[in-house]
C-alpha cells in the first residue's frame, strides 16, 4: 500500500531541494550498489526496485511536483512496478542512460540485425603472356557462398520459423557485469547461441544445417582487356557473397597473374629482347630476323655494333591499357632489342688462323674510352 512505501528522497539519500543532477548521481550510486547482478544481498532485487521507482518519479518534473504535494498518493498510478520494466532493467541500461549508450549494446545490435552488404570475394586467374598483351575472354569456375535455396536464407526447415533467442532475449548480445576499482562495468559480447542475430533455429534446414547459406560452384566469364599486367584486378559486380538481412551482394574481384615469356621481358608497355650475334655480324653488319609480339621481323645490324647497343622497334610493344572506359585505341609501347656480341670460347683450327691474321692487322694498341656502359645505353634508348 502507498502508506507503507519509504520516502523517495530518503531512498536515494538526497534532500527535497536536490537538483536533477544530484538525483541522477544518487541513483547511479544506489543502482550500482543494489542491482541483483552485482549485489549479493538477499533483498537486493527489492531494494533495486525501490530506488528504480524513486528515480522514475523524481527525475520527471511533473511527477516530482505531484509527489511533493500529495506524496505517494499523487503518483500511485505512475510507480506500479513489477520487476524492472518501469525503469532500468539492467546495469547496461543504467550505463546507456548516463553515458549515451557508450558501451555499444543498442547500436551494435541494430547494425548486426539490419541489412548488410555481402562479402567481396577474390579469385586468382592465371593467364598467358600473350593473353595479357592482347586480351582475351576467360571462363572459370568459382566456389562461393549462396543463400540456401531450400530455406531461402531463414536457416529453418520449410514450414518452421526461427524463434527469439532464449539466451539473449532477441538482443543479439550478452551483458556481464564486471567489478573494478572504479565500480561496476558492463562487458557486452555477441551472443554465442544466436551469433548476434537474436534468433534461434529449433528445426534447422536439412540442406544448410541452419547456416542459411550453401557453397555452390558457378561458371563465370571475364573479359581481359589488352595490356593488363600481373596483379590487375577486374571487378564483377554483384557476384560476391550474398547480402545479409536483405542487403546487396558483394563483388567478385578477379586478380590476374600472367606467365613469363620464353624470350620477352616486359617493363610497363615496352618489350625487351636480348639478341645474341657473333663477332663477324657485329663487325660487318647483317640482316637478321627477330621475334616480335606480331611475329618475326627483319632488322638491320649495322657494322661496328657493340654489346649493349639497343635497337628500337616502335609500336611493337604492349597495347596501352585503356583506363578511360571509352574503349578508344591508346597506342602501343615499343620493343627494345639489346645486342649481345657472343665471343666464341672454342675455335676450329681454321677460325683460329683467321683470327690470328685479323689480330696482326688490328695491332695490339688499346685505347681507354669514356664510360659507356650498358645502363647508359639503356637510358639513351629510352630517351632519358
C-alpha positions as CSV (number, residue, x, y, z in Angstrom):
1,X,0.0,0.0,0.0
2,X,1.1,3.6,-0.6
3,X,1.3,4.5,3.1
4,X,3.9,1.7,3.6
5,X,6.3,2.9,1.0
6,X,9.5,4.7,2.0
7,X,10.1,8.3,1.1
8,X,11.6,8.5,-2.4
9,X,14.1,11.2,-1.3
10,X,15.2,9.0,1.6
11,X,15.6,6.0,-0.7
12,X,18.0,7.9,-2.9
13,X,19.7,9.7,0.0
14,X,19.1,13.3,-1.1
15,X,17.2,16.2,0.4
16,X,14.0,17.6,-1.0
17,X,15.7,20.5,-2.7
18,X,18.2,18.3,-4.6
19,X,18.8,19.2,-8.2
20,X,18.1,17.0,-11.2
21,X,21.9,16.3,-11.5
22,X,22.1,15.4,-7.8
23,X,19.2,12.9,-8.1
24,X,20.8,11.3,-11.2
25,X,24.1,11.0,-9.4
26,X,22.5,9.5,-6.3
27,X,20.5,7.0,-8.3
28,X,23.6,5.9,-10.2
29,X,25.3,5.1,-6.9
30,X,22.4,3.2,-5.5
31,X,21.8,1.3,-8.7
32,X,25.3,0.1,-8.7
33,X,25.0,-0.9,-5.1
34,X,21.8,-2.8,-5.2
35,X,21.4,-4.3,-8.7
36,X,20.9,-8.1,-8.4
37,X,23.6,-8.8,-10.9
38,X,26.1,-7.0,-8.6
39,X,24.9,-7.3,-5.1
40,X,24.8,-10.5,-3.0
41,X,22.3,-9.1,-0.5
42,X,19.2,-11.2,-0.2
43,X,16.9,-8.2,-0.6
44,X,18.9,-6.7,-3.5
45,X,16.2,-7.1,-6.0
46,X,13.6,-5.4,-3.8
47,X,16.0,-2.5,-2.9
48,X,16.9,-2.0,-6.6
49,X,13.2,-1.9,-7.5
50,X,12.6,0.8,-4.8
51,X,15.4,3.0,-6.0
52,X,14.5,2.5,-9.6
53,X,10.9,3.6,-8.8
54,X,12.1,6.6,-6.8
55,X,14.3,7.7,-9.7
56,X,11.5,7.2,-12.2
57,X,9.3,9.6,-10.2
58,X,11.8,12.2,-9.1
59,X,13.5,12.5,-12.5
60,X,10.2,13.6,-14.1
61,X,9.3,17.2,-13.3
62,X,5.5,16.7,-13.3
63,X,5.6,13.5,-11.3
64,X,8.0,15.0,-8.8
65,X,5.7,18.0,-8.3
66,X,2.7,15.8,-7.6
67,X,4.8,13.7,-5.2
68,X,6.0,16.8,-3.3
69,X,2.4,17.9,-3.0
70,X,0.4,14.7,-2.4
71,X,3.1,12.1,-1.5
72,X,2.8,8.6,-2.8
73,X,-0.9,9.1,-3.4
74,X,-0.2,11.7,-6.1
75,X,1.8,9.2,-8.2
76,X,0.2,5.9,-7.2
77,X,-0.6,5.2,-10.9
78,X,2.9,6.1,-12.1
79,X,5.1,3.9,-10.0
80,X,3.4,0.5,-10.0
81,X,6.5,-1.6,-10.7
82,X,6.5,-5.4,-11.0
83,X,10.1,-6.2,-11.7
84,X,12.3,-3.7,-13.5
85,X,10.3,-2.8,-16.6
86,X,9.3,0.6,-15.4
87,X,12.9,2.0,-15.2
88,X,16.2,0.2,-15.9
89,X,16.3,-3.5,-16.5
90,X,20.0,-4.0,-16.1
91,X,23.2,-2.2,-15.3
92,X,23.8,-1.9,-19.0
93,X,20.5,0.1,-19.2
94,X,21.9,2.4,-16.5
95,X,25.1,3.0,-18.4
96,X,23.1,3.7,-21.6
97,X,21.0,6.3,-19.7
98,X,24.0,8.1,-18.2
99,X,26.7,7.6,-20.9
100,X,24.5,7.7,-24.0
101,X,24.9,4.0,-25.0
102,X,28.7,4.3,-25.0
103,X,29.1,0.6,-24.2
104,X,27.7,-0.2,-27.7
105,X,24.8,-2.6,-26.8
106,X,21.9,-1.0,-28.7
107,X,23.5,0.5,-31.8
108,X,25.7,-2.6,-32.3
109,X,22.7,-4.9,-32.1
110,X,20.7,-2.9,-34.6
111,X,23.7,-2.9,-37.0
112,X,24.1,-6.7,-36.8
113,X,20.4,-7.3,-37.4
114,X,19.9,-4.7,-40.2
115,X,20.7,-5.2,-43.9
116,X,24.3,-5.7,-44.6
117,X,26.2,-5.9,-47.8
118,X,27.7,-9.3,-48.7
119,X,31.4,-10.0,-48.6
120,X,33.7,-9.4,-51.5
121,X,35.4,-12.4,-52.9
122,X,38.7,-12.9,-54.7
123,X,39.6,-15.3,-57.5
124,X,43.2,-15.6,-58.8
125,X,43.3,-16.3,-62.5
126,X,46.3,-17.5,-64.5
127,X,46.7,-16.2,-68.0
128,X,49.5,-16.5,-70.6
129,X,51.9,-13.7,-71.6
130,X,50.1,-13.3,-74.9
131,X,46.6,-13.2,-73.3
132,X,47.8,-10.3,-71.0
133,X,49.2,-8.4,-74.0
134,X,46.3,-8.8,-76.5
135,X,43.4,-9.5,-74.2
136,X,41.1,-12.5,-74.1
137,X,37.8,-13.8,-72.7
138,X,38.3,-16.4,-69.9
139,X,35.9,-18.8,-68.4
140,X,36.5,-20.2,-64.9
141,X,34.8,-21.9,-62.0
142,X,34.5,-20.2,-58.7
143,X,33.1,-21.6,-55.4
144,X,31.1,-19.1,-53.4
145,X,28.5,-18.9,-50.6
146,X,24.9,-18.5,-51.7
147,X,21.6,-18.2,-50.0
148,X,20.2,-21.7,-49.3
149,X,17.6,-22.5,-51.9
150,X,15.6,-24.7,-49.6
151,X,15.0,-22.4,-46.6
152,X,15.6,-19.2,-48.7
153,X,18.0,-17.9,-46.1
154,X,16.0,-18.4,-42.9
155,X,18.0,-21.3,-41.7
156,X,14.9,-23.2,-40.6
157,X,13.3,-26.2,-42.1
158,X,10.5,-25.3,-44.5
159,X,7.2,-25.0,-42.6
160,X,9.0,-23.7,-39.4
161,X,10.5,-20.4,-38.4
162,X,13.2,-19.1,-36.2
163,X,12.3,-18.1,-32.7
164,X,13.6,-15.4,-30.3
165,X,16.9,-16.4,-28.8
166,X,16.4,-17.6,-25.2
167,X,20.0,-16.7,-24.3
168,X,19.8,-13.0,-25.1
169,X,16.1,-12.4,-25.4
170,X,16.5,-11.3,-29.0
171,X,19.0,-8.6,-28.4
172,X,21.9,-10.5,-30.0
173,X,24.1,-9.6,-27.1
174,X,25.1,-11.0,-23.7
175,X,25.9,-8.5,-20.9
176,X,28.1,-9.4,-18.0
177,X,28.9,-7.1,-15.1
178,X,32.5,-6.8,-14.0
179,X,33.8,-5.2,-10.9
180,X,36.8,-2.8,-10.9
181,X,38.2,-0.2,-8.6
182,X,36.1,2.3,-10.5
183,X,32.9,0.4,-9.9
184,X,30.8,-1.9,-11.9
185,X,31.2,-2.1,-15.7
186,X,29.3,-4.0,-18.3
187,X,31.1,-6.2,-20.8
188,X,28.8,-6.6,-23.8
189,X,29.6,-9.5,-26.2
190,X,27.9,-11.1,-29.1
191,X,25.6,-13.9,-28.1
192,X,27.3,-17.2,-28.7
193,X,24.0,-19.0,-29.2
194,X,22.5,-16.9,-32.0
195,X,25.7,-15.2,-33.1
196,X,24.2,-11.8,-32.8
197,X,21.1,-12.5,-34.9
198,X,18.7,-12.5,-31.9
199,X,17.1,-15.7,-33.3
200,X,17.4,-19.4,-32.5
201,X,16.7,-22.1,-35.1
202,X,14.9,-25.0,-33.4
203,X,14.5,-27.0,-36.6
204,X,17.5,-26.4,-38.8
205,X,17.2,-26.7,-42.5
206,X,18.5,-30.1,-43.7
207,X,20.1,-28.6,-46.7
208,X,22.3,-26.0,-45.0
209,X,22.1,-27.3,-41.4
210,X,20.8,-23.9,-40.2
211,X,23.7,-21.9,-41.7
212,X,21.4,-20.1,-44.1
213,X,23.9,-20.4,-46.9
214,X,25.4,-23.2,-49.0
215,X,28.6,-23.3,-51.1
216,X,28.0,-23.6,-54.8
217,X,30.3,-23.8,-57.8
218,X,29.5,-21.4,-60.6
219,X,31.0,-20.9,-64.1
220,X,31.8,-17.3,-64.8
221,X,33.3,-15.4,-67.7
222,X,35.6,-12.4,-67.6
223,X,36.8,-10.2,-70.4
224,X,40.5,-9.5,-70.1
225,X,41.3,-6.2,-71.9
226,X,44.6,-5.8,-73.9
227,X,47.5,-4.5,-72.0
228,X,46.8,-5.9,-68.5
229,X,49.7,-6.8,-66.2
230,X,50.1,-9.1,-63.2
231,X,48.0,-8.2,-60.2
232,X,45.5,-6.3,-62.3
233,X,42.0,-6.6,-60.7
234,X,38.8,-6.9,-62.6
235,X,35.6,-6.4,-60.7
236,X,32.5,-8.4,-61.4
237,X,29.7,-6.5,-59.7
238,X,27.2,-8.5,-57.6
239,X,29.0,-11.8,-57.9
240,X,30.4,-11.9,-54.4
241,X,28.9,-13.3,-51.2
242,X,25.1,-12.9,-50.6
243,X,23.9,-10.0,-48.6
244,X,22.6,-10.4,-45.0
245,X,19.1,-9.5,-43.9
246,X,18.2,-8.2,-47.4
247,X,21.4,-6.4,-48.0
248,X,23.0,-6.3,-51.5
249,X,25.6,-9.0,-52.6
250,X,29.3,-8.3,-52.6
251,X,31.5,-8.2,-55.7
252,X,33.9,-10.7,-57.1
253,X,37.4,-9.5,-57.8
254,X,39.4,-11.5,-60.4
255,X,43.1,-11.0,-59.8
256,X,45.2,-11.7,-62.9
257,X,48.6,-13.4,-63.0
258,X,50.4,-13.7,-66.3
259,X,53.2,-16.2,-67.2
260,X,56.7,-15.4,-68.1
261,X,57.6,-15.5,-71.8
262,X,60.4,-17.6,-73.3
263,X,62.1,-14.6,-74.9
264,X,60.4,-11.3,-73.9
265,X,60.7,-9.3,-70.8
266,X,58.0,-6.7,-70.1
267,X,58.6,-3.3,-68.5
268,X,55.4,-1.4,-68.4
269,X,54.2,-1.1,-72.0
270,X,57.6,-1.9,-73.5
271,X,59.0,-5.2,-74.5
272,X,62.7,-6.1,-74.2
273,X,64.5,-8.8,-76.0
274,X,68.2,-9.9,-75.7
275,X,69.7,-10.8,-79.1
276,X,73.0,-12.6,-79.5
277,X,75.1,-12.0,-82.6
278,X,78.6,-13.2,-83.4
279,X,81.7,-11.0,-83.8
280,X,81.5,-11.1,-87.6
281,X,77.9,-9.8,-87.6
282,X,78.9,-7.2,-85.1
283,X,81.9,-6.1,-87.1
284,X,80.5,-6.3,-90.7
285,X,76.8,-5.8,-90.1
286,X,73.9,-8.1,-91.1
287,X,70.2,-8.5,-91.8
288,X,68.6,-10.8,-89.2
289,X,65.1,-11.9,-88.2
290,X,63.9,-11.4,-84.6
291,X,60.7,-12.4,-82.8
292,X,58.2,-9.7,-82.0
293,X,54.7,-9.9,-80.5
294,X,53.3,-9.8,-84.1
295,X,55.6,-12.5,-85.5
296,X,59.1,-12.4,-87.0
297,X,60.5,-9.1,-88.3
298,X,63.8,-8.4,-90.1
299,X,66.1,-5.8,-88.6
300,X,69.5,-4.4,-89.7
301,X,72.6,-4.9,-87.6
302,X,74.9,-2.0,-88.5
303,X,78.6,-2.6,-88.9
304,X,80.5,-1.9,-85.7
305,X,77.6,-2.8,-83.4
306,X,78.7,-3.4,-79.8
307,X,77.3,-5.4,-76.8
308,X,74.7,-3.3,-75.1
309,X,73.6,-1.4,-78.2
310,X,69.8,-1.1,-78.4
311,X,67.6,-1.3,-81.5
312,X,64.1,0.2,-81.0
313,X,61.1,-1.1,-82.9
314,X,58.3,1.5,-82.5
315,X,54.8,0.4,-81.8
316,X,55.8,-3.2,-81.3
317,X,55.2,-3.3,-77.6
318,X,52.2,-3.9,-75.4
319,X,48.9,-2.2,-76.2
320,X,48.4,0.6,-73.6
321,X,45.5,-0.3,-71.3
322,X,42.5,1.9,-71.8
323,X,41.8,3.2,-68.3
324,X,39.3,5.9,-69.5
325,X,36.5,3.4,-70.1
326,X,35.9,4.9,-73.6
327,X,37.2,1.9,-75.5
328,X,39.3,4.0,-77.8
329,X,42.8,2.9,-79.1
330,X,45.6,4.0,-76.8
331,X,48.5,3.1,-78.9
332,X,51.3,0.6,-78.1
333,X,54.7,0.6,-76.4
334,X,57.9,-0.2,-78.2
335,X,60.2,-3.2,-78.5
336,X,63.8,-2.8,-77.5
337,X,66.4,-5.3,-78.8
338,X,69.5,-5.4,-76.7
339,X,72.5,-6.6,-78.6
340,X,74.9,-9.1,-77.0
341,X,78.0,-9.9,-79.0
342,X,78.9,-13.5,-78.5
343,X,82.6,-14.3,-78.2
344,X,83.4,-17.9,-79.1
345,X,85.1,-19.9,-76.4
346,X,86.1,-22.7,-78.7
347,X,87.6,-22.2,-82.2
348,X,88.3,-24.6,-85.0
349,X,91.8,-24.5,-86.5
350,X,90.6,-22.5,-89.4
351,X,88.8,-20.0,-87.2
352,X,91.9,-19.6,-85.0
353,X,94.1,-19.0,-88.1
354,X,91.7,-16.4,-89.4
355,X,91.5,-14.6,-86.0
356,X,95.3,-14.7,-85.9
357,X,95.6,-13.0,-89.2
358,X,93.0,-10.4,-88.2
359,X,94.8,-9.8,-85.0
360,X,98.0,-8.9,-86.9
361,X,96.1,-6.3,-88.9
362,X,94.4,-4.7,-85.9
363,X,97.6,-4.4,-83.8
364,X,97.9,-4.6,-80.0
365,X,97.2,-1.0,-79.1
366,X,94.4,-0.4,-76.5
367,X,92.6,3.0,-76.0
368,X,90.8,4.0,-72.8
369,X,87.2,5.1,-73.6
370,X,84.7,7.2,-71.6
371,X,82.3,5.1,-69.6
372,X,79.6,3.9,-71.9
373,X,78.2,1.0,-70.0
374,X,75.0,-0.9,-70.6
375,X,72.9,1.3,-68.3
376,X,73.9,4.4,-70.2
377,X,72.9,2.9,-73.5
378,X,69.5,1.8,-72.0
379,X,69.0,5.4,-71.0
380,X,69.8,6.6,-74.5
381,X,67.3,4.1,-75.9
382,X,64.6,5.3,-73.5
383,X,65.3,9.0,-74.3
384,X,66.4,9.8,-70.7
